Amino acid sequence: MVENVKLAVQETGISCSIYFDLAGPKLRTATIKPKGKKSKKTHILLRAGDLLHLYPEKYMEEADALSEGVPAASCIVPEIFEDVRKGEGIWFDDGKIGGLIEEINEKYLTVKITKTNPKGGKLREEKGINLPETHLNLPSLTQEDINNLPFVAEHADIIGFSFVRKPEDVQLLQEELKKLKRSDLGLVLKIENKEAFNNLPSLILQGMKSPTLGVMTARGDLAVELGPERLSEVQEQILWLCEAALIPNIWATQVLETLAKKGIAARAEVTDAAMSARSECVMLNKGDYILDAVKTLVNILERMEKHQYKKQGTLRLLKVAEKFFIRSPKI
């Protein structure tokens, strides 16, 4: 991918920075086992009131015997089982399926599903897990991230720091980059959880010790962590803080996603894309119609930037008003 980008830069003469994400401790489902030992389904269908057993992957082989009659799934990060408490909420697949931790056993958690699609939600492998009420004692910079850093440092212009939570996390990454003699790399702090948002001023101040810094509003995980109602307020506050600190903001998650994947934009998506003009950068997810999505986004942003500069309206002359006065000279 790096070679393709560099080749495109040579052929077009247009510069393009290369951004690498450090994965961080991303919680995901690993193996799933639908109800019944002989089931060949690739998903678990869950409805409100159903039970689900969640295992560390190392105990998943015992699921057939321990969870007979109850569907089971495993989590790729076993450390979370030491931190969760009974009664705390848990969400799967970007908030599509919600539940409560009803019981904590030696080898698995019992989750009672409380929210999902009325027809049932399908839980598959490699879907995200969120624990918004749990204090997780996980390092934001994992050993895998540290192992990947030499390659990243060699090829990247910008590094995205996933699941950063406190200033000490940023300091650790800065120290690791210093060892690799790449302190010059740009950092993007991805604000994905409640703790990161609460610590955002301190995170920005620590990040400013790097030569260039940006903040990504990762609205997918934030919506699950904070709730969709709070997200509408939080994304505004992040924009204000970034503007006050004179650092760029990346507006991310599901921007024109229906257009990128299905070829037709939902009306609400167009409004959301227009709102993104207040940031410095917009992230689009992959899809079969991604070129159409890019062209549409550029069109929307070119129009909106005439009306809006960051969080301030430009109060430009409106064509519709000008035409009105031309037609009505006596007013």
C-alpha positions as CSV (number, residue, x, y, z in Angstrom):
1,M,0.0,0.0,0.0
2,V,2.9,2.4,0.8
3,E,4.5,1.6,-2.6
4,N,1.2,2.3,-4.4
5,V,0.7,5.6,-2.6
6,K,4.3,6.7,-3.5
7,L,3.8,5.6,-7.1
8,A,0.6,7.6,-7.3
9,V,2.4,10.7,-5.9
10,Q,5.1,10.4,-8.6
11,E,2.6,9.9,-11.4
12,T,0.2,12.8,-10.4
13,G,2.6,15.2,-8.7
14,I,0.0,15.5,-5.9
15,S,1.4,15.1,-2.4
16,C,-0.2,12.5,0.0
17,S,0.8,11.8,3.6
18,I,0.8,8.2,4.8
19,Y,-1.1,7.5,8.0
20,F,-0.7,4.4,10.1
21,D,-3.1,3.4,12.9
22,L,-1.7,1.6,16.0
23,A,-4.4,-0.9,16.8
24,G,-4.2,-0.6,20.6
25,P,-6.2,-3.0,22.8
26,K,-9.1,-3.4,20.5
27,L,-11.7,-5.6,22.1
28,R,-13.3,-8.0,19.5
29,T,-15.1,-11.3,19.4
30,A,-13.0,-14.2,18.3
31,T,-14.7,-17.6,18.0
32,I,-18.4,-17.9,18.2
33,K,-20.5,-21.0,18.9
34,P,-24.2,-20.8,18.2
35,K,-26.7,-22.8,20.3
36,G,-26.2,-26.5,19.5
37,K,-23.0,-28.4,19.0
38,K,-23.7,-29.3,15.3
39,S,-24.8,-25.8,14.3
40,K,-23.0,-24.6,11.1
41,K,-24.2,-21.0,11.3
42,T,-21.6,-18.2,11.1
43,H,-23.5,-16.0,13.5
44,I,-25.4,-16.0,16.8
45,L,-28.9,-14.6,16.6
46,L,-29.6,-12.7,19.8
47,R,-32.9,-11.2,21.0
48,A,-33.7,-9.2,24.2
49,G,-33.9,-11.6,27.1
50,D,-31.5,-14.1,25.6
51,L,-28.3,-15.2,27.4
52,L,-24.8,-15.3,26.0
53,H,-21.7,-16.8,27.5
54,L,-18.5,-14.8,26.8
55,Y,-15.2,-16.6,27.3
56,P,-11.5,-15.8,27.1
57,E,-10.3,-17.6,23.9
58,K,-8.2,-20.1,25.9
59,Y,-11.4,-21.6,27.5
60,M,-13.5,-21.6,24.3
61,E,-12.8,-25.3,23.7
62,E,-14.7,-26.1,26.9
63,A,-17.8,-24.1,25.7
64,D,-19.6,-27.1,24.4
65,A,-19.6,-28.8,27.8
66,L,-20.0,-25.6,30.0
67,S,-22.5,-23.7,27.9
68,E,-24.8,-26.4,26.6
69,G,-28.0,-24.8,25.3
70,V,-26.5,-21.3,25.6
71,P,-24.6,-19.6,22.7
72,A,-21.0,-18.7,23.4
73,A,-18.4,-16.3,22.0
74,S,-14.9,-15.5,23.0
75,C,-12.9,-12.2,23.4
76,I,-9.4,-11.8,22.1
77,V,-8.3,-9.7,25.2
78,P,-8.4,-12.0,28.3
79,E,-7.4,-9.2,30.7
80,I,-10.9,-7.7,30.6
81,F,-12.3,-10.6,32.6
82,E,-10.3,-9.4,35.6
83,D,-11.8,-5.9,35.4
84,V,-15.5,-6.4,34.7
85,R,-18.1,-6.4,37.5
86,K,-21.6,-7.8,37.8
87,G,-24.3,-5.3,36.6
88,E,-22.1,-3.4,34.1
89,G,-23.2,-2.9,30.6
90,I,-21.6,-4.5,27.5
91,W,-22.1,-3.7,23.8
92,F,-21.2,-5.7,20.7
93,D,-20.8,-4.7,17.0
94,D,-20.6,-0.9,17.4
95,G,-23.6,-0.8,19.7
96,K,-26.0,-2.9,17.7
97,I,-26.4,-5.5,20.5
98,G,-26.4,-4.5,24.2
99,G,-26.5,-6.4,27.4
100,L,-25.8,-6.6,31.1
101,I,-23.2,-8.8,32.8
102,E,-25.4,-11.0,34.9
103,E,-23.0,-13.4,36.4
104,I,-19.2,-13.9,36.5
105,N,-18.0,-17.5,36.6
106,E,-14.5,-18.8,36.7
107,K,-14.2,-19.4,33.0
108,Y,-16.9,-17.2,31.4
109,L,-19.3,-14.3,31.8
110,T,-23.0,-14.6,31.5
111,V,-24.5,-11.7,29.6
112,K,-28.2,-11.0,29.4
113,I,-29.1,-9.3,26.2
114,T,-31.2,-6.1,26.8
115,K,-31.2,-4.2,23.5
116,T,-31.0,-5.3,19.9
117,N,-33.0,-5.3,16.6
118,P,-36.6,-6.4,17.3
119,K,-36.0,-9.2,14.8
120,G,-32.8,-10.1,16.6
121,G,-29.2,-9.0,16.2
122,K,-26.6,-11.2,14.5
123,L,-23.3,-11.5,16.4
124,R,-20.4,-12.6,14.3
125,E,-16.6,-13.1,14.7
126,E,-14.3,-10.1,14.8
127,K,-17.0,-7.6,16.0
128,G,-16.2,-4.9,18.4
129,I,-16.9,-5.1,22.2
130,N,-17.4,-2.0,24.3
131,L,-17.5,-1.9,28.1
132,P,-18.3,1.8,28.8
133,E,-18.9,1.3,32.6
134,T,-15.8,-0.8,33.2
135,H,-12.5,0.7,34.3
136,L,-10.1,-1.4,32.1
137,N,-6.5,-1.8,33.2
138,L,-5.2,-2.2,29.7
139,P,-2.2,-0.4,28.2
140,S,-3.1,1.9,25.3
141,L,0.2,1.1,23.7
142,T,0.3,-2.7,23.5
143,Q,3.3,-4.9,22.9
144,E,2.1,-5.6,19.4
145,D,2.0,-1.9,18.8
146,I,5.6,-1.5,20.0
147,N,6.7,-4.4,17.8
148,N,5.0,-2.7,14.8
149,L,6.5,0.7,15.5
150,P,9.9,0.2,13.6
151,F,8.0,-0.6,10.4
152,V,5.5,2.3,11.0
153,A,8.3,4.7,11.8
154,E,10.1,3.8,8.5
155,H,7.1,4.5,6.3
156,A,4.6,6.7,8.1
157,D,4.2,10.5,8.0
158,I,1.4,10.4,10.7
159,I,0.6,7.9,13.4
160,G,-2.9,7.4,14.8
161,F,-2.9,6.5,18.5
162,S,-6.0,4.2,19.1
163,F,-7.7,4.0,22.6
164,V,-5.4,6.6,24.2
165,R,-6.8,7.4,27.6
166,K,-4.4,9.5,29.6
167,P,-1.3,11.8,29.1
168,E,1.1,9.1,30.2
169,D,0.0,7.0,27.2
170,V,1.0,9.8,24.9
171,Q,4.3,10.2,26.7
172,L,5.1,6.5,26.3
173,L,4.5,6.7,22.6
174,Q,6.7,9.8,22.3
175,E,9.5,8.0,24.2
176,E,9.2,4.9,21.9
177,L,9.4,7.2,18.8
178,K,12.4,9.0,20.3
179,K,14.2,5.6,20.6
180,L,13.6,5.1,16.8
181,K,14.8,8.6,16.1
182,R,11.4,9.6,14.6
183,S,10.1,12.2,17.1
184,D,9.3,14.3,14.0
185,L,6.3,12.1,13.1
186,G,2.8,13.6,13.4
187,L,0.5,12.2,16.1
188,V,-3.3,11.9,15.9
189,L,-5.0,11.2,19.2
190,K,-8.1,9.1,18.5
191,I,-10.7,10.0,21.1
192,E,-12.7,6.8,21.4
193,N,-13.8,6.4,25.0
194,K,-15.1,8.3,27.9
195,E,-11.8,8.6,29.8
196,A,-10.0,10.1,26.7
197,F,-12.7,12.7,26.3
198,N,-12.6,13.6,30.0
199,N,-8.8,13.9,29.8
200,L,-8.7,15.7,26.4
201,P,-7.1,19.0,27.6
202,S,-4.3,17.1,29.3
203,L,-3.9,14.8,26.3
204,I,-3.6,17.8,24.0
205,L,-1.0,19.5,26.2
206,Q,1.1,16.3,26.3
207,G,0.7,15.8,22.6
208,M,1.9,19.3,21.9
209,K,5.4,18.1,22.9
210,S,5.4,16.5,19.5
211,P,6.1,18.8,16.5
212,T,2.7,18.2,14.9
213,L,-0.6,17.0,16.5
214,G,-4.2,16.3,15.5
215,V,-7.3,14.9,17.2
216,M,-9.7,12.4,15.7
217,T,-13.3,12.4,16.9
218,A,-14.0,8.6,16.6
219,R,-17.7,8.9,16.7
220,G,-18.5,5.2,16.4
221,D,-16.9,4.1,19.6
222,L,-17.8,7.4,21.4
223,A,-21.5,6.9,20.6
224,V,-21.3,3.5,22.3
225,E,-19.3,4.7,25.2
226,L,-21.3,7.9,25.9
227,G,-24.7,7.2,24.3
228,P,-25.9,8.8,21.0
229,E,-27.6,11.7,22.8
230,R,-24.4,12.7,24.6
231,L,-22.3,12.3,21.4
232,S,-24.1,15.2,19.7
233,E,-22.8,17.4,22.5
234,V,-19.4,15.8,22.9
235,Q,-18.4,16.1,19.2
236,E,-19.1,19.9,19.5
237,Q,-16.9,20.2,22.6
238,I,-14.1,18.4,20.9
239,L,-14.3,20.8,18.0
240,W,-14.2,23.8,20.4
241,L,-11.2,22.4,22.3
242,C,-9.3,21.7,19.0
243,E,-10.0,25.2,17.7
244,A,-8.9,26.8,21.0
245,A,-5.6,24.8,20.9
246,L,-5.1,25.6,17.2
247,I,-4.8,21.9,16.2
248,P,-6.6,20.1,13.4
249,N,-9.6,17.8,14.0
250,I,-10.5,14.7,12.0
251,W,-14.3,14.1,11.7
252,A,-14.6,10.3,11.5
253,T,-17.0,7.3,11.4
254,Q,-19.8,6.6,8.9
255,V,-19.5,9.8,6.9
256,L,-21.5,9.1,3.7
257,E,-21.3,5.4,4.5
258,T,-24.5,4.4,2.7
259,L,-23.2,6.2,-0.4
260,A,-19.8,4.6,-0.2
261,K,-21.3,1.1,0.3
262,K,-24.5,1.2,-1.7
263,G,-24.1,4.1,-4.1
264,I,-27.0,6.2,-2.8
265,A,-26.6,8.8,0.0
266,A,-29.1,8.9,2.8
267,R,-30.4,12.5,3.4
268,A,-29.2,12.6,7.0
269,E,-25.8,11.6,5.8
270,V,-25.6,14.7,3.6
271,T,-26.4,16.9,6.6
272,D,-23.7,15.1,8.6
273,A,-21.2,15.6,5.8
274,A,-22.0,19.3,5.7
275,M,-21.4,19.5,9.5
276,S,-17.9,18.0,8.9
277,A,-16.8,21.2,7.1
278,R,-16.0,22.6,10.6
279,S,-13.2,20.2,10.9
280,E,-9.9,20.1,9.0
281,C,-10.2,16.6,7.8
282,V,-12.9,14.0,7.1
283,M,-12.4,10.2,7.2
284,L,-14.4,8.0,4.8
285,N,-14.7,4.3,5.2
286,K,-14.1,1.9,2.3
287,G,-16.9,0.7,0.0
288,D,-17.6,-0.2,-3.7
289,Y,-18.6,3.4,-4.4
290,I,-15.9,5.2,-2.5
291,L,-14.9,7.4,-5.5
292,D,-18.5,8.6,-5.7
293,A,-18.4,9.3,-2.0
294,V,-15.2,11.3,-2.3
295,K,-16.5,13.4,-5.2
296,T,-19.8,14.1,-3.3
297,L,-17.9,15.0,-0.1
298,V,-15.7,17.4,-2.0
299,N,-18.7,19.0,-3.6
300,I,-20.5,19.4,-0.2
301,L,-17.4,20.8,1.5
302,E,-16.6,23.3,-1.3
303,R,-20.2,24.7,-0.8
304,M,-20.1,24.7,3.0
305,E,-16.7,26.3,3.4
306,K,-18.2,29.5,1.9
307,H,-20.7,29.6,4.8
308,Q,-18.7,28.2,7.7
309,Y,-15.1,28.6,9.0
310,K,-14.5,26.1,11.7
311,K,-17.2,26.9,14.3
312,Q,-18.0,30.3,13.0
313,G,-20.5,31.3,10.3
314,T,-19.0,33.5,7.6
315,L,-22.2,35.5,7.0
316,R,-21.5,35.5,3.2
317,L,-23.9,37.2,0.7
318,L,-26.6,34.7,-0.1
319,K,-27.5,34.3,-3.8
320,V,-31.1,33.6,-2.9
321,A,-31.4,36.9,-1.1
322,E,-29.6,38.8,-3.9
323,K,-32.1,37.5,-6.4
324,F,-35.0,38.5,-4.2
325,F,-33.8,42.1,-4.0
326,I,-33.2,42.2,-7.8
327,R,-36.8,41.1,-8.4
328,S,-38.1,43.4,-5.7
329,P,-36.2,46.8,-6.1
330,K,-38.8,48.8,-4.1
331,I,-38.0,46.8,-0.9
